[in-house]
């Protein structure tokens, strides 16, 4: 698997508090956080976190049970963002995972560009962030206010209040939960691995690999990813189907390719590591406002390899993709096409396939391979789009003919108020 530094996971991992208030900011190792890593005045307490999702699907939103109409607000150095709409309550352990520190969450299904996320909780000192139990306020005829974690579209950009609440240091290794952690190998190179550089020169004249410079190889005697920087929800959630599927690399700093962390084993503080990275730092993937420019500003390459472990017969596997289009999949065992509901079930949201009777399936073909094809819904389509086409032909006798081809495309916005410069055409 080859990723750009701009290919960090989008719309899935979020801080519940301002990360600048977390110890050792910006060099925050999210997996090592605990309840004491942030002031109790803002850190969530023992009461359950209530999370709400605004989904980019307006059909019958008001009539679906679990939706409330609310305002969601975020304040920050970039001003205030206020969003309004119909929000759906998410269930902890089903729709999202809360880290034991209570300081960040991971969603089962990532948010699309226009979707929003909001939260309300009670702090460790008893204060409320947002209106706790907002359903009660809504059912009494009121309009509750929530804390906005992700705004919609152009409101969720660098410099805006919600941008830094989303984690940009998480990279997906695989959608499968069965990755063998000790088998994951990672090389970080400037450009393609085959021709790019994998190290920088230290002031002392010695070389340091990018893997160590960005904090992923602190103590290993050889150049190899430390497995402690891999994250899989299965390690923390003891249930058959954890809310977050897959394996991820989580950097121990929030913006590794522009603000590398200290490397204590080499006696390098953050000032020195930043100077070593120097002009190779890629700030555009974190601070460029134009989403197209930001997502295509990759400079570093992350080259990953790994093994998938299985015990006994394979009973489930991941397609490695989110948002599978309903009914579009075709699953084969050898040359045989399997039937959904009889031979297998599929979770379209996370792309997980469950074989219903693997013993019977493999009894007749123990060496057969499993193949799958599918269509994927776009998670980040900016606006609904319509495309029409027309083709016609008219013969001109022995002299040939005339062909006419016409295409028409129209887009519309899902927002009530378009932002100047981002309206569709």
RASUL-V236968 format. One record per helix or strand of 2 or more residues. SS is the DSSP state (H for helix, E for strand). FROM is the first residue (numbers start at 1). TO is the last residue. If there is no record, write none. Layout:
SS	FROM	TO
SS	FROM	TO
This chain:
E	2	4
E	13	15
H	19	21
H	30	32
H	35	37
E	50	54
E	67	76
E	79	90
E	96	98
E	104	107
E	116	123
E	128	129
H	134	139
E	145	150
H	153	155
H	163	165
E	170	174
H	181	183
E	185	190
E	199	201
E	207	209
H	210	213
H	227	229
E	230	231
H	233	235
E	247	250
H	264	266
H	270	280
H	284	287
H	291	295
E	300	305
E	316	318
E	330	333
E	336	337
E	344	347
E	352	355
H	358	364
E	370	373
E	384	395
H	397	399
E	401	412
